[in-house]
Amino acid sequence: MSLTLNKESHTTEILIQWWQGLENNKGTRAELRRCTSPDKVMFQPAFQRLCQRLKPEPQEQRQLASVVGLLAHVRYTTGQKLAYQMAGNPPVVSELRFRRLLQRDRTDLYGAMIRILRMLDHRANLPDLISSVFYWGDKVRKDWAFDYFPNTPEKAAG
């Protein structure tokens, strides 16, 4: 059975509870934060135990590893969607960096998202982070563009 990760899903609730447990397990958080790729996250005992609980399909394991690794970088939650957090006047994430982020495919999203989370002071809307990273593709990119660009001032032509 395929995983469903959206705001109301049971799987998302489990991942948020797991993330809350990282506060009491700083060693596991540190191990996951040191992982430089989803493939390295997959070798961590915490990820393997979570897979036992969630039972992802083999083709979903790398996507779930990306989510788990990035959750270890989040320290605080917020109600704002990620793209809204990146926007602003001035934007937290520059328009150029945001455009480059939208161009990334799933294989090189992980490192870029770690840098974005640092820029956001390790704050994220957990359900939005979980579903955006897990389902990264054209629909997520489009949704992010509609959240970011209207909330960021247009550059003056010069």
C-alpha positions, -999 to +999 in steps of 0.1 A: +000+000+000+013+034-010+019+061+016-004+092+016+012+123+030-010+153+032-021+177+060-047+153+074-031+119+068-023+094+095+012+090+081+018+128+084+006+126+121+031+098+127+059+117+111+051+148+132+050+127+164+083+112+154+098+147+148+086+157+183+104+127+197+137+140+183+136+167+209+143+140+235+167+121+213+193+146+204+218+119+193+194+106+166+188+142+155+225+148+152+231+116+133+204+124+108+216+160+104+250+148+095+236+128+066+244+145+033+219+127+011+187+107+014+207+075+007+227+081+038+195+087+058+184+053+047+213+036+066+203+052+099+186+029+125+159+056+132+149+056+096+148+018+094+126+017+126+103+044+110+100+023+079+090-007+099+061+014+113+051+031+080+058+003+056+065+024+025+067+008-009+103+003-021+100+031-046+089+055-018+117+048+005+141+074-009+114+101-009+106+092+027+143+094+036+144+129+022+115+139+044+130+123+075+164+138+069+149+173+065+127+170+095+158+165+116+169+201+105+136+216+116+136+230+152+104+251+153+071+249+136+051+276+120+017+279+104+030+295+072+036+274+041+072+271+031+070+293+000+053+320+020+081+318+045+107+323+017+088+353+003+086+388+019+098+423+015+127+418+013+124+381+006+141+356+030+151+336+000+162+356-030+141+353-062+172+339-080+177+312-054+140+304-053+139+301-091+169+277-089+151+257-062+121+253-085+144+240-113+158+212-091+147+177-096+141+153-067+177+139-068+193+173-059+166+188-038+179+175-004+210+197-001+192+228-014+163+223+011+188+220+040+202+254+030+167+268+027+158+256+062+189+273+076+178+305+060+143+301+075+160+298+109+151+261+110+113+269+110+089+250+089+052+241+085+057+204+090+027+191+069+037+214+041+074+203+042+065+166+044+041+167+015+061+191-007+093+171-004+076+137-007+056+147-038+082+171-053+073+177-089+055+201-113+024+205-091+044+214-060+066+238-080+035+255-094+019+258-059+052+272-045+054+298-074+019+310-067+027+313-029+061+330-034+059+355-063+027+374-053+042+379-018+075+392-030+079+427-045+087+429-082+123+440-090+125+474-107+137+471-143+169+488-146 
